[in-house]
Amino acid sequence: MQNVFDKKSFRPTLNYSRPTSVNISFTIYAVLGVNEKSQILTTFLWLRLFWYHEFLTWTPEKCGSVEKISLPVEDIWTPDIIVYEFIDEDKSQRTPFVYVNHTGRVRYDRMLRVVSSCNLGIFNFPFDVQNCSLTFGSYMHTVRDVRLGLALPVEQILQNSLQYLETSGEWELLRIEGGPDILKFGIDEWDIITFWVVIRRRPILYVVNLLIPSAFLMLIDILSFFLPPHSTDRASFKMTLLLGYTVFLLIMNDLLPSTANGTPLIEHKEFSPPVLELLPPEALCPGAERQLALISQNLRMVREMLESRNQLRAQEEEWVQVGYILDSLLYRLYLIFLGSYAIIIISVWCVWYNI
């Protein structure tokens, strides 16, 4: 036995021209998190490896009917099986022992916290389904040294994962697909097994906290179109609604509260006509012609100002009519947009529930 331990650096085979077969199975114990911004999936797996150690065989009858023993994992050769999508350090607890059968079959169970890269799509958020790959393979040994296979059918791996899945948070495991493949790089080839883990987001949290309040705010916005367009109350109501919706979006995006600067009020100043002082009759004197000319000039200015005010009123009425037309047009466009948005959301919902 000591001779076997001394040769732990060498692949345990009697014929080096024959590769060592390693069978893989795993169970998804927890879906710890999905980071859409960093495109990262974090899962916790129970990984199980099987291979044959051709130097660790014995006859149970000659060894007290012992058919299986446990050995320290540091004392024997283990395959360098990794997850190719790994992008962070494995911080899970190491398993100190392996089981060895009298036929030389070794079983190595280990816990694996996998932080893997995944191409996440959020187009259908919060009704999105993510499809992430987990590729198992040897880092150094090519197909001449290590061949990979499945210890369990993929369907059984899925059933075990659904049975033992403890922590999934907002994500639900739908299915697991995959199979063996060959990775070619230059003249070398590696045996790999790629699994596709399909998970679906549970949207109830976002429906209650995002969609329903958004629909309520949109309904209030639609009702605000029935206020008179020239009313100052409508502008204040619209600005308050827009501010409330902005704050709501900031809260839902997990951003820190920020101080919103209010829109300054535009003050309309009304200019009054100049005050005219009529001269008393006693003022009619040899210089009366000049005073009459001044009065005539002031009257002309008053008339021009009144005509300008009338023109402004006419323009205001025209702009009010334009405002009514634009308001009606925007109202109809807004209804079309909201209707399309509602149809899309309902369609995505139906597809999400496979209706």
C-alpha positions in Angstrom: 0.0 0.0 0.0 2.9 2.4 0.8 4.2 1.8 -2.7 0.9 2.9 -4.1 0.9 6.1 -2.1 4.5 6.8 -3.2 3.3 6.7 -6.8 0.3 9.0 -6.3 1.8 11.5 -8.8 1.4 9.0 -11.6 -1.8 8.1 -13.4 -2.9 4.7 -11.9 -2.9 2.4 -14.9 -1.0 -0.7 -15.7 -0.8 0.4 -19.4 -0.1 4.0 -20.1 -1.3 3.7 -23.7 -4.8 3.1 -22.3 -6.6 6.2 -21.0 -8.3 6.4 -17.6 -12.1 6.6 -17.7 -13.6 9.2 -15.4 -17.4 9.2 -14.9 -19.1 12.4 -13.7 -22.4 13.3 -12.1 -23.5 16.3 -10.1 -26.5 17.6 -8.2 -27.5 21.3 -8.1 -28.0 21.9 -4.4 -28.5 25.7 -4.6 -28.8 28.6 -7.0 -27.1 31.3 -5.0 -27.5 34.2 -7.4 -27.5 35.7 -10.8 -25.7 38.9 -11.6 -27.1 40.3 -14.9 -24.6 43.3 -15.0 -21.5 41.1 -14.6 -23.0 38.1 -16.5 -22.3 35.7 -13.7 -24.2 32.7 -12.4 -23.4 31.3 -8.9 -24.4 27.8 -8.0 -23.6 25.2 -5.4 -23.0 21.7 -6.7 -22.5 18.2 -5.2 -19.9 16.8 -7.7 -19.2 13.1 -7.8 -16.3 11.5 -9.8 -15.7 7.8 -10.4 -12.6 6.2 -11.8 -10.6 3.0 -11.5 -7.3 2.9 -9.6 -5.7 -0.3 -11.0 -3.2 -0.6 -8.1 -5.8 -0.5 -5.3 -7.4 -3.9 -5.7 -7.7 -6.7 -3.2 -9.7 -9.9 -2.4 -12.3 -9.2 0.3 -12.1 -12.8 1.7 -8.4 -12.4 2.4 -8.9 -9.0 4.1 -11.6 -9.7 6.6 -14.5 -9.3 4.1 -13.7 -5.6 3.7 -15.0 -4.4 0.4 -14.7 -0.7 0.7 -12.3 1.6 2.6 -11.8 5.4 2.8 -8.5 7.0 2.1 -7.2 10.5 2.4 -7.6 12.3 -0.9 -4.1 13.7 -0.7 -2.6 10.2 -0.8 -3.9 9.0 -4.2 -4.1 10.3 -7.7 -7.2 12.3 -8.6 -8.2 13.7 -12.0 -7.9 17.4 -12.6 -11.6 17.9 -13.5 -12.6 21.6 -13.6 -15.5 23.7 -14.8 -14.3 25.7 -17.9 -16.7 28.6 -17.2 -15.1 29.1 -13.7 -14.2 32.8 -13.2 -13.6 33.0 -9.5 -11.8 31.1 -6.7 -13.6 28.0 -5.3 -14.3 28.9 -1.7 -16.2 25.7 -0.9 -15.0 23.2 1.8 -12.7 20.5 0.6 -13.6 16.8 1.1 -10.8 15.0 2.9 -11.5 11.4 2.0 -12.4 9.2 -1.0 -14.0 5.8 -1.0 -12.1 2.9 -2.7 -13.9 -0.4 -3.6 -12.0 -3.7 -3.6 -12.2 -3.7 -7.5 -10.3 -0.4 -7.5 -13.3 1.8 -8.2 -12.8 5.2 -6.6 -15.6 7.6 -5.6 -14.7 11.1 -4.9 -17.5 13.4 -3.6 -16.8 17.1 -3.3 -18.8 20.3 -2.8 -18.3 22.9 -5.4 -19.3 26.6 -5.3 -19.3 27.5 -9.0 -19.1 31.1 -10.0 -19.4 30.8 -13.8 -19.8 33.1 -16.7 -23.1 33.0 -18.5 -24.6 35.0 -21.4 -27.6 36.3 -19.6 -30.5 37.9 -21.6 -32.9 40.3 -19.8 -35.1 41.3 -22.7 -38.1 39.5 -21.1 -37.4 40.7 -17.6 -39.0 39.8 -15.2 -40.3 36.9 -17.2 -36.9 35.8 -18.4 -35.5 32.3 -18.7 -31.7 31.9 -18.6 -29.7 29.1 -20.2 -26.2 28.7 -18.7 -23.6 26.1 -19.6 -21.4 24.1 -17.2 -18.6 22.4 -19.0 -16.6 19.7 -17.2 -13.2 18.6 -18.4 -9.6 17.9 -17.6 -7.3 20.9 -17.6 -4.1 19.1 -18.6 -5.0 15.5 -19.6 -6.0 15.0 -23.3 -8.1 12.2 -24.7 -5.0 10.0 -24.7 -4.9 10.1 -20.9 -8.4 10.8 -19.6 -11.8 10.0 -21.1 -15.0 11.4 -19.6 -18.4 9.8 -19.3 -21.7 10.2 -17.5 -22.1 8.3 -14.2 -25.9 9.0 -14.4 -28.3 9.8 -17.2 -29.1 13.5 -17.6 -32.7 12.9 -16.6 -31.6 11.4 -13.3 -29.3 14.3 -12.6 -32.3 16.6 -13.2 -34.5 14.6 -10.8 -31.8 14.6 -8.1 -31.3 18.3 -8.4 -35.1 19.0 -8.2 -35.3 16.7 -5.2 -32.4 18.2 -3.2 -32.6 21.8 -4.4 -32.7 23.8 -1.2 -31.9 27.4 -2.0 -33.1 28.9 -5.3 -34.3 32.4 -4.2 -36.1 34.0 -7.1 -35.0 31.3 -9.6 -36.6 28.0 -10.4 -34.8 25.1 -12.0 -36.5 24.0 -15.2 -34.3 21.4 -16.9 -30.8 20.1 -17.4 -29.6 19.1 -20.8 -26.2 18.0 -22.1 -23.8 15.3 -23.2 -20.2 14.5 -24.0 -18.2 16.4 -26.6 -14.6 16.9 -27.9 -12.7 20.2 -27.4 -10.1 20.7 -30.1 -7.2 23.2 -29.6 -4.4 22.9 -32.1 -3.4 19.3 -32.5 -4.6 18.3 -29.0 -8.1 17.1 -28.1 -9.8 17.1 -24.7 -12.8 15.1 -23.6 -15.5 17.4 -22.1 -19.1 17.1 -20.9 -21.3 20.2 -21.4 -24.5 20.6 -19.3 -27.0 23.3 -20.0 -28.8 24.5 -16.9 -32.1 26.2 -17.6 -33.5 28.4 -14.8 -36.6 30.6 -14.8 -37.1 33.8 -12.7 -40.1 33.9 -10.3 -41.7 37.2 -11.2 -44.2 37.6 -8.4 -41.9 40.0 -6.5 -41.6 42.3 -9.5 -45.2 42.0 -10.4 -46.2 43.2 -6.9 -43.5 45.8 -6.5 -43.0 47.0 -10.0 -45.7 46.2 -12.5 -48.8 46.9 -10.4 -47.5 50.3 -9.1 -46.4 51.2 -12.7 -49.8 50.3 -14.0 -51.5 52.4 -11.3 -49.3 55.4 -12.2 -50.0 55.0 -15.9 -53.8 54.8 -15.2 -53.5 58.1 -13.2 -51.6 59.6 -16.1 -54.3 58.6 -18.5 -57.0 60.1 -16.4 -55.0 63.4 -16.2 -55.6 63.9 -19.9 -59.2 64.7 -19.1 -58.1 67.9 -17.2 -58.4 71.1 -19.3 -55.1 71.6 -21.2 -54.9 75.3 -20.3 -55.4 74.7 -16.6 -52.4 75.3 -14.4 -53.5 72.5 -12.1 -52.9 70.0 -14.9 -49.3 71.1 -15.4 -48.6 70.8 -11.6 -50.3 67.4 -11.5 -48.3 66.2 -14.5 -45.0 67.4 -13.0 -45.9 65.8 -9.6 -46.8 62.5 -11.3 -43.5 62.6 -13.4 -41.5 63.3 -10.3 -43.2 60.5 -8.4 -42.6 58.0 -11.2 -38.9 59.0 -11.4 -38.5 58.5 -7.7 -40.3 55.2 -7.9 -37.9 54.0 -10.7 -34.9 55.1 -8.7 -36.1 53.1 -5.7 -36.7 50.0 -7.8 -33.3 50.2 -9.4 -31.7 50.0 -5.9 -30.1 53.4 -6.3 -29.5 55.8 -3.4 -32.2 58.4 -2.9 -31.3 61.7 -4.6 -32.6 65.1 -4.2 -34.8 66.1 -7.1 -34.7 69.8 -8.1 -38.1 71.2 -8.8 -38.8 72.9 -12.1 -38.8 76.7 -11.6 -42.2 78.4 -12.0 -42.5 80.7 -14.9 -44.0 84.0 -13.8 -46.1 85.8 -16.4 -45.9 89.5 -15.8 -48.7 91.7 -17.0 -47.8 95.1 -18.2 -50.4 97.9 -17.6 -50.8 100.9 -20.0 -49.1 104.1 -19.0 -51.1 106.4 -16.7 -52.3 109.4 -18.5 -52.9 112.7 -16.8 -55.4 115.0 -18.5 -54.5 118.6 -18.3 -57.2 120.8 -16.8 -59.0 123.3 -19.0 -57.0 126.1 -17.4 -53.9 124.7 -18.9 -55.0 125.8 -22.3 -52.6 128.6 -23.1 -50.5 129.9 -25.9 -48.5 126.6 -25.6 -51.7 124.4 -25.9 -50.8 123.2 -29.4 -47.7 121.4 -28.1 -49.8 119.9 -25.2 -52.5 118.7 -27.6 -49.8 117.1 -29.8 -48.5 115.3 -26.7 -52.0 114.1 -25.7 -52.6 112.9 -29.3 -49.3 111.0 -29.2 -50.3 109.3 -25.9 -53.7 108.4 -27.3 -52.0 106.9 -30.3 -49.8 104.8 -28.1 -52.8 103.6 -26.1 -54.6 102.6 -29.3 -51.5 100.7 -30.6 -51.2 98.9 -27.2 -54.9 97.9 -27.3 -54.5 96.6 -30.8 -51.4 94.7 -29.8 -53.3 93.2 -26.8 -56.1 92.1 -29.1 -53.6 90.5 -31.4 -52.1 88.6 -28.5 -55.5 87.4 -27.4 -56.2 86.2 -30.9 -52.8 84.4 -30.9 -53.5 82.9 -27.5 -56.8 81.5 -28.7 -55.1 80.0 -31.8 -52.4 78.4 -29.5 -55.1 77.0 -27.2 -56.8 75.4 -30.3 -53.4 74.0 -31.3 -52.9 72.7 -27.7 -56.3 71.0 -27.8 -55.3 69.2 -31.1 -51.9 68.2 -29.8 -53.4 67.1 -26.5 -55.9 64.9 -28.3 -53.2 63.5 -30.6 -50.8 62.7 -27.7 -53.6 61.1 -25.7 -54.4 58.7 -28.6 -50.7 57.9 -29.1 -50.3 57.3 -25.4 -53.2 54.9 -25.4 -51.8 53.1 -28.4 -48.4 52.8 -26.6 -49.9 51.6 -23.4 -52.1 49.2 -25.2 -49.2 47.7 -27.1 -47.1 47.5 -23.9 -49.9 45.7 -22.1 -50.4 43.2 -25.0 -46.6 42.5 -25.0 -46.5 42.0 -21.3 -49.5 39.7 -21.3 -48.1 37.7 -24.3 -44.8 37.2 -22.5 -46.7 36.2 -19.4 -48.7 33.6 -21.3 -45.5 32.2 -23.0 -43.8 32.1 -19.6 -46.6 30.0 -18.2 -46.6 27.9 -21.4 -50.3 28.7 -22.1 
